Amino acid sequence: MTHTGQVLGPGDRAGIAWRISSYSTNNGGSCVEAGPLPDGTGRVAVRHSHHPDGTAFIVGRCEWAAFLGAVRNGEFDDRP
């Protein structure tokens, strides 16, 4: 079993349906991919889109929802 904050190795990623961030395509493709873990817990694996075989880590359901809410609210926008 994998836990929030754990780093996934390449063999642990089977069954993850990766989706690239819509911000990746608008910013030269330099962003992240995320996908739900296939265990049904709502946890999400996150990795760098340019290094799909590199480090991936797990984010819990609540943390992921908070992150997505902050993105939608523009909290990470670097525009004034």
SERO-4910 file (N, C-alpha, C, O; in steps of 0.05 Angstrom, whole numbers):
BEGIN
 pado doro    nc1    nc2    nc3   cac1   cac2   cac3    cc1    cc2    cc3    oc1    oc2    oc3
  Met    A     17    -24      0      0      0      0     18     25      0     39     25     13
  Thr    A      9     45    -14     24     71    -15     10     91      2    -15     90      5
  His    A     25    110     12     14    130     31     19    158     20     38    162      4
  Thr    A      3    177     29      7    205     21     36    213     27     46    208     48
  Gly    A     48    227      8     75    236     11     96    216      2    120    223      0
  Gln    A     88    192     -4    107    172    -13    115    177    -41    100    187    -58
  Val    A    140    171    -47    151    173    -74    146    146    -88    152    125    -77
  Leu    A    136    147   -113    131    123   -128    154    116   -146    165    134   -160
  Gly    A    161     91   -147    180     82   -167    166     74   -193    141     72   -193
  Pro    A    181     70   -214    168     64   -240    150     40   -239    129     40   -252
  Gly    A    156     19   -223    139     -5   -221    113      0   -206     95    -16   -209
  Asp    A    112     21   -191     88     27   -175     67     43   -190     46     49   -180
  Arg    A     74     50   -215     57     69   -230     37     55   -249     22     68   -263
  Ala    A     38     28   -250     20     14   -268     -9     20   -261    -17     21   -237
  Gly    A    -25     25   -281    -53     30   -276    -61     59   -271    -84     65   -268
  Ile    A    -41     77   -270    -47    105   -266    -53    118   -293    -37    116   -311
  Ala    A    -76    130   -295    -84    144   -320    -75    173   -318    -89    190   -308
  Trp    A    -51    178   -328    -39    205   -326    -53    225   -344    -61    218   -367
  Arg    A    -57    249   -334    -68    271   -349    -49    295   -346    -41    301   -324
  Ile    A    -43    307   -369    -25    330   -368    -42    355   -360    -65    358   -369
  Ser    A    -30    372   -345    -43    397   -337    -49    414   -362    -33    416   -380
  Ser    A    -72    427   -362    -79    445   -384    -59    469   -385    -55    481   -406
  Tyr    A    -48    475   -362    -28    496   -361     -2    488   -375     13    505   -385
  Ser    A      3    462   -377     27    453   -391     27    461   -420     48    469   -431
  Thr    A      5    457   -433      4    463   -462      4    493   -467     13    501   -489
  Asn    A     -4    509   -448     -4    538   -452     22    551   -444     27    574   -450
  Asn    A     39    536   -431     65    547   -421     89    532   -432    108    528   -417
  Gly    A     87    523   -456    110    510   -468    114    481   -459    135    469   -464
  Gly    A     93    469   -447     95    441   -439    112    436   -415    121    413   -412
  Ser    A    117    455   -399    135    452   -376    118    453   -350    117    473   -336
  Cys    A    106    430   -345     89    430   -321     87    402   -309    107    388   -308
  Val    A     63    394   -301     59    369   -287     38    351   -300     21    360   -316
  Glu    A     40    326   -293     19    306   -300      9    295   -273     24    292   -254
  Ala    A    -16    288   -272    -28    277   -248    -47    255   -256    -58    255   -278
  Gly    A    -51    235   -239    -70    214   -244    -78    201   -218    -62    198   -199
  Pro    A   -103    193   -217   -113    180   -192   -101    152   -189    -97    138   -208
  Leu    A    -94    145   -164    -85    118   -159   -107     99   -164   -130    105   -157
  Pro    A   -102     75   -174   -123     56   -181   -135     42   -157   -151     23   -160
  Asp    A   -128     50   -132   -138     37   -108   -165     48    -98   -175     38    -78
  Gly    A   -175     69   -112   -201     80   -105   -202     97    -80   -224    103    -70
  Thr    A   -179    106    -70   -178    122    -46   -181    152    -51   -184    168    -32
  Gly    A   -179    160    -76   -180    189    -83   -153    202    -83   -151    226    -89
  Arg    A   -132    187    -76   -105    198    -76    -96    201   -105   -104    187   -123
  Val    A    -77    220   -109    -68    227   -136    -38    225   -137    -24    235   -119
  Ala    A    -27    213   -158      2    213   -163      8    237   -181     -7    244   -199
  Val    A     31    250   -175     39    274   -190     68    271   -199     85    261   -184
  Arg    A     73    279   -224    100    277   -235    105    300   -255     87    313   -264
  His    A    131    305   -261    138    325   -281    133    314   -308    140    292   -315
  Ser    A    120    330   -325    112    321   -352    135    316   -370    133    300   -389
  His    A    158    329   -366    181    324   -383    198    301   -373    216    292   -388
  His    A    193    290   -349    208    268   -338    189    247   -327    188    242   -303
  Pro    A    173    234   -345    153    215   -335    164    191   -321    150    178   -306
  Asp    A    190    185   -325    202    163   -310    217    172   -285    229    155   -271
  Gly    A    216    197   -280    229    208   -256    211    205   -231    194    188   -231
  Thr    A    216    221   -212    202    220   -186    173    226   -190    166    245   -204
  Ala    A    156    211   -177    127    217   -175    120    214   -145    131    197   -131
  Phe    A    102    231   -136     94    229   -108     64    229   -105     50    235   -124
  Ile    A     54    221    -82     26    218    -77     15    241    -60     28    249    -41
  Val    A     -8    251    -69    -21    272    -54    -48    261    -45    -62    248    -61
  Gly    A    -56    267    -21    -82    258    -10   -105    272    -23   -102    293    -35
  Arg    A   -129    260    -20   -153    271    -32   -158    300    -23   -164    317    -40
  Cys    A   -156    306      2   -162    333     12   -141    353      3   -148    375     -5
  Glu    A   -116    345      3    -95    363     -6    -98    369    -36    -93    391    -45
  Trp    A   -105    349    -52   -109    352    -80   -132    371    -86   -130    389   -103
  Ala    A   -154    368    -72   -177    385    -75   -170    414    -68   -179    433    -81
  Ala    A   -155    418    -46   -146    445    -39   -128    457    -60   -131    481    -66
  Phe    A   -110    442    -71    -92    451    -91   -108    460   -116   -104    482   -127
  Leu    A   -127    443   -125   -143    450   -149   -160    474   -144   -163    491   -162
  Gly    A   -170    477   -120   -186    501   -113   -169    526   -115   -177    547   -125
  Ala    A   -144    524   -105   -126    547   -106   -119    554   -135   -117    578   -142
  Val    A   -115    534   -152   -109    539   -180   -132    553   -193   -129    573   -207
  Arg    A   -156    543   -188   -180    555   -200   -184    584   -190   -195    601   -205
  Asn    A   -176    590   -166   -179    617   -155   -157    636   -163   -157    659   -156
  Gly    A   -137    625   -178   -115    642   -188    -94    648   -167    -79    667   -171
  Glu    A    -93    632   -146    -73    637   -125    -44    633   -133    -26    643   -120
  Phe    A    -40    619   -155    -13    615   -165     -6    631   -189     17    630   -199
  Asp    A    -25    647   -198    -20    664   -221      2    685   -214      1    697   -192
  Asp    A     21    689   -232     41    709   -226     35    736   -239     52    753   -242
  Arg    A     10    739   -246      1    764   -257    -10    782   -234    -21    771   -215
  Pro    A     -6    808   -236    -17    826   -215    -47    826   -215    -59    839   -198
***
